[in-house]
Amino acid sequence: MSEQTTAGADTPLTSTDAPPTTSTVTVDDAPLWRRILSGSVGRNMGLVLALLVLVIVGAASAPDTFLGLSNIMVILRQASIVGVISIGMTLVIIAGGIDLSVGSVLGLASVVGALAAVQDLADQTHWIVMVIVALAVGVFAGFLNGIVIAYGNVVAFMATLAMLVGARGFAEILANRRTLQVGGQREFITFMNLDILGVDMLIWIFLVVSVLGWVLLNRTTFGRRTVAIGGNREAARLAGINVKRHVMYLYAISGLCAGIAGVMILGRTTAGASVNGQLLELDAIAAVVVGGTLLIGGRGTVTGTVFGVLIFATLTNVFVQNNMSSSVQAVAKGVIIVIAVLLQQRFARPAGRTS
């Protein structure tokens, strides 16, 4: 038997036995700076620095108003609605999907919540009925997206693009191209404009949704499954995850976030309109990408998304404080998005792979 044993089996393989031309690099061999930047700490540190730079620029260009408490609240209020939508978008993108319909679903939810029939029902019962109806519209639209994508095997881009067009058109039909006022719902409007501890209700809603999103992604099996599906959908299926059902739930959550944002804009503007939320899906996607979530899925954080939302809101405020045109704002946002994507491509490669 000993004659059948190869010589190589008698000698343990050491690192010196590897061919000199191999391209394999271990994690420990990667530069320290790259290991830090490619980790969540490095990404969040970069976002914090970017936000601080914007704050410094804003304070230097508008020293009398920018750092005032009222202006800070304005920034947070502006960030709140797109921020809520971005939380749902984060979960969808981490799972390797995309949702282009959230802006239209927001508009539809605000219109349905402001319909005369819904307001009459709220008068007979409680204004919470308006909220429940708007949220139900968002969840239903999200479920439709999820069913078409997961069980109809339609590409997420096309399915949600169809919902974007359809929901906006349905909102126009219901509203008859008019703005529907909810001024008679004084209790609802008062509640949505409350200040708790000096902080606006919209900001509190954004904070609550962000915390719930963070817990869902980082402290639950649902969140781990979401990351697994985005990393490798087939491997997740073989591991026993019901991928189709999970994807359907993710789009329902995204729709729920759009419904919440619809309620927020309804309470803030006291009006439901089919034009509400136009192009808001692009702002949400931009915030998610700048926050470090990979467009290909498998990696992302709610914390990064919150910083991404705050960065864009602060940038917009800096331009407004300096009376700069919206065209310049759009160019600046475009540059930031391109830089974020380039950084993703640079640092998202596994440390064990060389270029």
N, C-alpha and C positions, 0 to 999 in steps of 0.2 A: 504493500500500500504506500510505503514511503516513496517508492520510485515514481508514483503518480502525482506527487506533490510538486508544484512548480517552485522554482527558486524564489520568485517574487512573493509567494505566500509566506515564506519563512522570514521575510524581512519587513518590518512595518514601514508603511509609506510615510515619508516625512515631507515637509513643505519644499525641501530641496529637490524632491523627485519630480515636481511639476515642471513641464516644459518651459523654457525661458521665454517663449513667445506667447504665453497665455495672456488673455486680456481680463482675467478675473481679478477683481479688487474687493477685498473684504470691507465691511463697514468701518473697522478700525483704521484701515488704510486711507479712508476718505479724509480730506482736509477738515480740520476742526470747524473752520468758518462755514463750510458747506453743511456739515452735520447740524450746526446750530440753526442756520438759515432755513434748512429744509424741514426742520421740526416745527411743531405748533408754537413753541416759545419764540422762535425766531420770526415766524410769520406775524404773530401778534405784536412783537416788538417793533417790527417794521411799520405796522399799521398805526401803532401809538406814535411813533416818530413822525409819520406823515401827517397825522392829525395835529400834533404839536406844531409842526412847521406851518400848517394852515392857520392855526390859532395865532402864532407869532406874526404871520403876514397880515392877518386881519387886525390884530391889535396895533401894528405899526401903521397900517394904511387908514384905519378909522379909530384912533385912540379914544375918542370921546364916547363912542357908542358900542363898539364891538364887544367889549368885555362886560358890558352892563348886564345885570340879571335879566332884564326884560328881553334883550337880544338873545341871550343864551336860551331862554324859554322859547323864543321864536324859532331858533334852530332846531330844538328838540321837537317842537310841535310839527315843523315841516318834515322832520325825519320819521315821525311816528307812523303815519299812514303807509308810506312806502316800506317802512321797517317791518310792519306786521306782515305785509305781503312777502317781503324778502325772507322771513323765517320759514314760511311754507315752501318758498322756492328753493331754499337751501336744502331741505330734505329731499325734494324731488331731484335736484341736480346731483346730490351725493349719490343717489341711487342710479345715476346715469341717464336721467330723463331731462325734460325741459317743459315748462308750462308757459306758453305765450298768451294764454287766455285770461290771466288773472285781472288785468285792467278792465276788460270787457265784462267779466263776471262781477267785478266791483260795481260797475255802472248798472248792470242788470239788477243786482241786489239792492242798490239804492233806489232804483225806480220801483221795484216791486214793494219795497218797504214803504214807499211814499204813495202808493195807490190809494185812492179814496176809499175803496172797500176795506183795505187793511187798516186805514186810519179809523174808519167807523167801528171796526171790530175792536181796535185799541181803546176807543172812547167807551165802549160798552164793558170792557174788561180792564186792561192795564196796558200801558205803553210798551211793556216788555213783549207784547205780541208782535209789534213791528220789528223788534230785534230778532225774535225767533224766526219770523218769516224771512227776513233778509239773510240770516245765517243758513236757513234751510235751502234757500236758492243757491248759495255758494257751495254747500256740501253736495247738493244734487248735481250741479254743473261739474264739480270735481269728480263725482262718481261716474258721470257719463264719460268724461275724459279717460278715467282709469279703466272702465270697461272696454272702451274702444281700443285703447292702447294694449291692455293686458290680454284681453280675450279675443279682440278682433285683429291683433297683431299688426296694428297700424302704427307707423312711425310716430313717435311722440310729437315731433315738430309739426307734422301734417295734421294730426288729430287736434292738437291744441290751437293750431292756426284756424282750423274749421270752427272751433268753439269761439275763438276770438271774433270771427266775422259773424257767426250765428247769434251769439249772445248780444253783441252790439246791435244787430238788426232787430232782434226780438225786443230789446229795451226801447228802441225807437218806435216800434209798433205799439207797445204798451203805453208809452208816454205820449204818443201821437206827436212826437218831435217837440214836446213842450217840457218846461221845467215844472216839476210837481213839488209844491210847497208843503212843508209840515209845520208851519208856524203855529197851528192850533194845538200842537202837542207840546204844551209849555213844560210839563214835567220832564218829558224826554229831553228837550233842549236844555233845560236847567241842569239835568244830571250830566249830560255830555259836556257841559261847560263849567263843571265844578272845578274848584281848586282845592286839592287836598294837600295840606302842609306846604302850600304855596306852589304846588306842582299841578299842571293842567291834567284833566282826566285823560286826554288822548295820550299823554306821555305815560301815565300809569298803565293804560291798556297795553301800550308798546312794551313796557317793562315786564308786565305779567306774561304776555305772549312770548317774549324772549326767554324768560326764565323757564316757562313750560317747555319751550322748544329745546332749550339746553338740557333739561332733565330727560326729555324724551329721547334725545340723540345720545346722551352720554351715560345715562343711568338705567336704561331699560333694554330688554331683549329686542324690542322693536327697533331701537336705534342701532344696535349691533347688526341686526339683520339688514337694515338699510345700507350700512357701510359695506357689508358683505356682498349684497346684490350689486352695488356700484363697482366693487372691485372685480368681481367675476360672477356674472349671473348664472352661468352653467354650474360652477362649483357650488354656489349657494343652493341651487336646486338639488344637486346631488347630496348636499349636506342635510336635506330634509326641509328646507324653507319653501313654503308655498309662495313662489315668486310672484305669480300672477295676482293672487289675492293681496299680497303685500303692496304691490305697485298700485293696485286700485285704491287701497287705503291711503297711500301717499298723496295721490291726486285729490282724494277727498279732503285731506288735511289742507292741501294747497287751496282748494276751493273754500274751505272754512275760513282760512286766513283772509281770502278775498272778501268773503261775506262780512267778517269783522271790520275790515277796512271800509266796506260800504256803509256799515252802521256809523263808523267814525266820521266819514265825510258827510253823511246825512245829518248827524248831530252838529257838526261844525258849520255847515253851510245852510242848514235848515231846508235843503232842497235835494230831490232826487232827479237826476238827469241822465240821459243816455250817453252824454259826453263825459261823464265822470270817469276818471281813471284812464283816460286816453294816454297811450304810450307809457303807462306806469309799469307795464311788464318789462320794458327795456331798462328802466331805472332799477327795478328789482334785480334783474339779471346782472346788471353792471355792479351793483353793490355786493352781490354774492361772489362774483368773480374777483373783484378787488379784495374781498375779505378772505381770499385764499382757497375757496372751494374749486376743485378741479371740474372743468366742464365735461371731462370724460367720466366723472364719477369716482367713487371710492375714497374720497378724502374731502373734508370740509368741517368747519366749525360754526356754530351759531354765534360765538363770541366774535369771530372774524367778520361775519356778516353784519353784526351790529356796528363794528368799527367802520366797515365799508359804507354803511348807510350814513353814519355820522360824518365821514369824510366828504361825501357828496353834498350833504346838507350844509356843512360848514363852508365848502367851496362855493356853493350857490350864494350863501349869505355874504361871503367876502366880495363877490362880484356885485351883489346888490348894494352893499355898503359903499362901493366905489363907483356906482352908477355905470357899470359896464354892461354891454348889450348881451342879450340872450344868445346871440350867435357865438360870441367869444366863449360863453359858458359851455356851449355845446362842443366847441373845438377842444376846450380844456378837458371835458369829460371823456371825449374820444381818445385823447392822448393818454389819459390815465388808464383807460381800459386796455389800450394796446400795450402799455408798459406792464400792466398786471398780468396779461396773458403771456408776454415774453418772459417774465419772471417765473411764471408757472412752468413754462417749458424748460427753463434753465435749471430750476431747483427741484422739480417734481420727479426727475429721473431717480430711480433707485440708486442708492449709494454703491451697490454692488455691480453697477454697469457703467462702463466707460463709453464715451461718445466716439 
